[in-house]
Amino acid sequence: MGVRRGDLDATFLPEYYAGMAGTNSVGYFYFSGGVLDTETLVIGGYTYEFDTNGVYTAGNIPVDVSAGVTAALATAALVATLNAQAASPVSAANLTGDVCGLYVDDVGSNLIALSAAGTPNATASAAAMTNGSDDATQTILFDTYTVTAQDVTTWAAGDAIPIASGTFANGAPQFMGTPLLLNATDQIVIYTTANMVFTWTQISGYRYQLSVLDTAADLANTDTISWSAIG
């Protein structure tokens, strides 16, 4: 059967167990098309409003798309807005033009809700951030990510999704062995990752986000990706 978070520390990484921490939570917005003025996204208690003319609803945080409203430009504008806002509950990374990857530092950050109900051409990865367990600097980072139906849709469009985020103690992370892909239907490990593109994106300093692109639709809803890395 597949290796899950609880198995990785006891089976493969015993010498590092005392100093390990988990991953920080992640999520994303996928844009299947352009946006319109006044459309909104919600992250935690904040409403972000796409704005083309400098006029927006009081209390909302404007996302300046006056330069253009295509999916790629909306993604870039949202990333810039989230990273510039000191009070934002998340920070962001532009993954593949149509995907705004989100990550947070706070313990308990899985409670941060996501909604794209106000933007017809956007979809949230889930109803809330996921896979967060600790905000400490880490030498070893490991986790198991469960694939969602939205992930499969995003991959089919040729876009990558974020599955983890963390701050490493010593710099750029490297995988400790090949990630394990588990078919949830029959609990069979798919050992080959030839069709999976794993990318570590440096966010700032020693903080990195891990994204995955499934180029051949190998994975389905509820399948899992287990991995470990050192940095």
C-alpha positions as CSV (number, residue, x, y, z in Angstrom):
1,M,0.0,0.0,0.0
2,G,1.0,3.6,-0.3
3,V,3.1,5.6,2.2
4,R,1.2,8.2,4.1
5,R,2.4,11.0,6.4
6,G,2.4,8.9,9.5
7,D,4.4,6.2,7.7
8,L,7.1,8.4,6.3
9,D,8.5,9.6,9.7
10,A,8.6,6.1,11.3
11,T,9.7,4.1,8.3
12,F,12.0,6.3,6.2
13,L,13.2,9.2,8.3
14,P,13.8,8.0,11.8
15,E,17.1,9.9,12.3
16,Y,15.3,13.2,11.6
17,Y,12.1,12.5,13.5
18,A,12.8,14.7,16.5
19,G,13.3,17.8,14.4
20,M,10.7,17.4,11.7
21,A,7.7,19.6,11.0
22,G,4.9,19.3,8.5
23,T,4.0,21.5,5.6
24,N,2.2,24.8,5.5
25,S,-1.2,24.8,4.0
26,V,-1.8,25.6,0.3
27,G,-4.6,26.3,-2.1
28,Y,-5.2,27.9,-5.5
29,F,-7.5,29.7,-7.8
30,Y,-7.8,28.4,-11.4
31,F,-8.9,30.8,-14.1
32,S,-10.6,29.2,-17.1
33,G,-11.1,32.6,-18.8
34,G,-10.9,36.3,-18.3
35,V,-12.5,38.3,-15.5
36,L,-14.9,41.4,-15.5
37,D,-14.9,44.6,-13.5
38,T,-16.6,44.1,-10.0
39,E,-16.1,40.3,-10.0
40,T,-14.9,39.0,-6.6
41,L,-12.9,36.3,-4.8
42,V,-13.0,35.6,-1.1
43,I,-10.0,34.5,1.0
44,G,-10.7,34.2,4.7
45,G,-12.4,37.3,5.8
46,Y,-11.3,39.4,2.8
47,T,-13.1,40.1,-0.4
48,Y,-10.9,40.9,-3.4
49,E,-12.6,42.8,-6.3
50,F,-11.3,42.9,-9.8
51,D,-11.2,46.6,-10.8
52,T,-10.7,48.2,-14.3
53,N,-11.5,51.8,-13.5
54,G,-10.6,52.6,-9.9
55,V,-14.1,52.3,-8.7
56,Y,-14.8,49.4,-6.3
57,T,-17.1,48.5,-3.4
58,A,-16.1,50.0,0.0
59,G,-14.5,47.4,2.2
60,N,-13.3,45.3,-0.7
61,I,-9.6,45.1,-1.7
62,P,-9.1,46.1,-5.3
63,V,-7.2,43.9,-7.8
64,D,-6.1,46.2,-10.5
65,V,-6.8,44.6,-13.9
66,S,-6.8,47.9,-15.8
67,A,-4.0,46.5,-18.0
68,G,-6.2,43.7,-19.2
69,V,-8.7,41.1,-18.0
70,T,-7.4,37.9,-19.5
71,A,-6.9,34.8,-17.3
72,A,-3.1,35.3,-17.4
73,L,-3.3,39.0,-16.5
74,A,-5.9,38.4,-13.8
75,T,-3.7,35.8,-12.2
76,A,-0.7,38.1,-12.3
77,A,-2.7,41.0,-10.8
78,L,-4.1,38.8,-8.0
79,V,-0.6,37.5,-7.1
80,A,0.7,41.0,-7.0
81,T,-2.2,42.2,-4.8
82,L,-1.9,39.4,-2.3
83,N,1.8,39.7,-1.9
84,A,1.6,43.5,-1.5
85,Q,-1.2,43.5,1.2
86,A,0.3,43.3,4.7
87,A,-2.9,42.1,6.2
88,S,-3.6,39.4,3.7
89,P,-4.1,35.9,5.2
90,V,-2.1,34.3,2.4
91,S,0.7,35.0,0.0
92,A,0.8,33.9,-3.6
93,A,2.8,32.6,-6.5
94,N,2.1,32.6,-10.3
95,L,2.4,29.0,-11.3
96,T,1.4,28.5,-14.9
97,G,-0.3,31.7,-16.0
98,D,-3.8,30.5,-15.2
99,V,-3.2,29.3,-11.6
100,C,-2.7,31.6,-8.6
101,G,-1.1,29.4,-6.0
102,L,-1.7,30.3,-2.4
103,Y,0.3,29.5,0.7
104,V,0.2,30.6,4.4
105,D,2.5,30.4,7.4
106,D,0.1,30.1,10.3
107,V,-0.6,27.0,12.3
108,G,-4.3,26.1,11.8
109,S,-4.4,27.8,8.5
110,N,-6.5,25.1,7.0
111,L,-9.4,27.1,8.4
112,I,-8.9,29.9,5.8
113,A,-11.9,29.6,3.5
114,L,-11.7,30.1,-0.3
115,S,-14.5,31.1,-2.6
116,A,-14.7,32.0,-6.3
117,A,-18.5,32.3,-6.4
118,G,-18.2,35.9,-7.4
119,T,-16.1,35.2,-10.5
120,P,-17.6,32.8,-13.0
121,N,-14.4,32.0,-14.8
122,A,-12.5,31.2,-11.6
123,T,-12.6,28.1,-9.4
124,A,-11.2,27.6,-5.9
125,S,-9.1,24.5,-5.3
126,A,-11.4,23.6,-2.3
127,A,-13.6,25.3,0.2
128,A,-10.6,26.0,2.4
129,M,-6.8,25.8,2.4
130,T,-5.4,22.3,2.9
131,N,-2.4,20.3,4.1
132,G,-1.1,22.7,6.8
133,S,0.4,21.4,10.0
134,D,3.2,23.6,11.2
135,D,4.9,26.9,10.5
136,A,8.4,26.1,11.7
137,T,11.6,26.3,9.6
138,Q,12.3,22.7,8.5
139,T,15.2,20.6,7.4
140,I,13.0,17.7,6.4
141,L,9.6,18.3,4.8
142,F,7.2,15.5,4.0
143,D,3.5,15.1,3.3
144,T,0.7,13.3,1.5
145,Y,-1.6,15.3,-0.8
146,T,-5.0,14.0,-1.8
147,V,-6.0,14.8,-5.4
148,T,-9.3,16.6,-5.9
149,A,-11.7,16.7,-8.9
150,Q,-10.7,20.3,-9.5
151,D,-7.0,19.3,-9.6
152,V,-7.8,16.8,-12.4
153,T,-9.7,19.6,-14.3
154,T,-6.8,22.0,-13.9
155,W,-4.2,19.4,-15.1
156,A,-6.4,18.7,-18.1
157,A,-6.1,22.4,-19.1
158,G,-2.3,22.0,-19.0
159,D,-1.8,23.9,-15.7
160,A,0.2,22.9,-12.5
161,I,-1.3,22.9,-9.0
162,P,0.4,23.6,-5.7
163,I,0.5,20.7,-3.3
164,A,2.8,22.0,-0.5
165,S,4.7,24.9,0.9
166,G,7.4,25.2,3.5
167,T,10.5,27.0,4.8
168,F,13.6,25.0,4.6
169,A,16.6,25.5,7.0
170,N,19.4,25.3,4.4
171,G,18.1,26.4,1.0
172,A,16.7,24.7,-2.1
173,P,15.0,21.4,-1.4
174,Q,15.8,18.1,-3.0
175,F,13.5,15.0,-3.0
176,M,14.5,12.1,-0.8
177,G,13.6,9.4,-3.2
178,T,10.9,9.3,-5.9
179,P,7.4,10.5,-4.8
180,L,4.9,7.7,-4.4
181,L,1.6,7.8,-6.3
182,L,-1.2,5.8,-4.8
183,N,-4.3,4.8,-6.7
184,A,-7.1,5.2,-4.1
185,T,-9.5,2.8,-5.9
186,D,-7.5,-0.3,-5.5
187,Q,-4.7,0.9,-3.2
188,I,-2.0,0.1,-5.8
189,V,1.2,2.2,-5.8
190,I,2.0,3.7,-9.2
191,Y,5.7,3.7,-9.0
192,T,6.4,5.6,-12.3
193,T,6.4,9.4,-12.2
194,A,7.5,9.8,-15.8
195,N,4.4,11.8,-16.6
196,M,4.5,14.0,-13.5
197,V,6.3,17.3,-13.5
198,F,7.3,18.3,-10.0
199,T,8.6,21.9,-9.5
200,W,9.9,23.7,-6.5
201,T,9.3,27.5,-6.8
202,Q,11.3,29.8,-4.6
203,I,8.8,32.3,-3.0
204,S,11.3,34.2,-0.9
205,G,14.5,33.4,1.0
206,Y,14.3,29.7,2.0
207,R,10.5,29.5,1.4
208,Y,9.5,27.2,-1.4
209,Q,6.2,26.0,-2.9
210,L,5.9,22.6,-4.6
211,S,3.7,22.3,-7.7
212,V,2.7,19.3,-9.8
213,L,1.6,18.9,-13.4
214,D,0.1,15.6,-14.4
215,T,0.8,15.6,-18.2
216,A,-0.9,12.3,-19.0
217,A,-3.9,12.3,-16.7
218,D,-2.5,9.4,-14.6
219,L,-4.1,10.5,-11.4
220,A,-7.8,10.7,-10.5
221,N,-9.9,12.2,-7.8
222,T,-8.9,11.0,-4.3
223,D,-5.6,9.4,-5.5
224,T,-2.6,10.6,-3.4
225,I,0.9,11.9,-3.8
226,S,3.4,11.1,-1.0
227,W,6.9,12.6,-0.9
228,S,9.7,13.9,1.3
229,A,12.4,16.5,0.7
230,I,15.4,17.9,2.5
231,G,16.7,21.4,2.3
